[in-house]
């Protein structure tokens, strides 16, 4: 899509693309956009003025084109931290491309329920506290339903959860067998999909109609997973007694 745009935009504009499909068939689409750190360094002229004063305009533009084709700038950027990246040869036009991008994606995939993005100014993956911006849809999350109890719960667009439904089906089947064998008073949940397990198994009833687990403790070192789990457990507090703990990795270990 970037390459067919008749604009001077970088082919590397999308640093990362994530697509998540819910069990109901809807899709969540999240992109990480590589922005120019300095909007005043968005074209070859600025690069020439600051870094190539000894060449004429024709030679400088030819050098830029050669670098673009060979990706020399990208390969050598770690050798000289002050060297411009290939993105600095292009104009940052993301703000005016947002709506055309949404229209393009919705036309291709009508089942998309959410499109959102975050930003980075280098090739590193954004940290977990980088904000997400909603481009399309009602909210920055998808909705799933637990295997046991059919309780709805959300997973945020920035959490890597519910990514393999087939494996989760098998895991759920095996865990039900374990629970039938080893019923206890306290359920300890961890892992990326702990909202599903905490709510589903935490609300499970035995043959006598009594709750199998009196309480659930959900533990993770990931602040995003913890955020979702806290929201989901609060939503179903009348069905599941749940304590959510966010521990740093040394404490977690």
Buried (B, 14 or more C-beta within 10 A) or exposed (E): EBEEBEEEBBEBBBBBEBEBBBEEEBBBBBBBBBBBBEEEBBBBEBBBEEBBEEEEEEEBBEBBEEBBEEEBBBEEBEEEEEBBBBBBBBBBBBEEBBEEBBEBBBEEEEEBBBBBBBBBBEEEEBEEEEEBEEBBBEEBBBBBBBBBBEBEBBBBBBBEBBBEEEEBEEBBEEBBEEBEEEEEEEBBBBBBBBBBBBBBBBBBEEEEEEBBBEBBBBBBBBEBBBBBBBBBBEBBEEBBBBEBBBEEEEEEE
